[in-house]
Amino acid sequence: MAVNPEMHTRDGSGTELPTTEARQGVTGTGTRYVLHISLALVVVAFAVIYFVMMR
């Protein structure tokens, strides 16, 4: 990759990359669904534990 002088930071600490080049992961793989479902399952699990302990 050729270094573009316009991409250097002003303080000289490194190279600033565009978002697409700087991203190290793949987007759009359903991660948000996994997070929402797991959060919902944790809430349900804690509710069940709470009601079982209150007996």
N, C-alpha and C positions, 0 to 999 in steps of 0.2 A: 504494500500500500504506500503510495506516495504521500509524503507529508505536505499538507497545504499550509503555507505560512499564515493564512487567515484563521486557522484553527488553533493556533497557540494561544494560551491564556495570557492576559496582560501582565500578570506577575511572573510569568516564565516558569510556573510550577509544573507544567505538563501540557498535554494536548487535549483539547476539548473535542469530543466526538459528537456527531449528530445522534439523536435518540435511537434510531434504527441500528446504527453501528455499535453503540454502547450497550445495547440490550444483550444480555447473555442468556436469556431464556426464550421460550416460545410462548406467545400469548394466544389466548382463545382456546385453551384445552379443557375447559370446564372446571377450572380451579375454584371459581366462585361458587359453583354448585356444591362441590365437595365441602367447602368451608361452611356454607349455609346449612347443609344437611347435617354435618357433624355438630355444629352449634345447636341445632334443634334437638339432636339426639342427647347431647349433654344436658340441655334444659329438662328434657323429659326424664332422663336418668336421675337428676337431682330432685325433681318433683316426686318421683316414685320413692326414692330414698327418704325424702322428707315425710311423706305420708306413711310409710312403713314404720319409721321411727316414732311417729306420733301416736301409734296404737298402744 
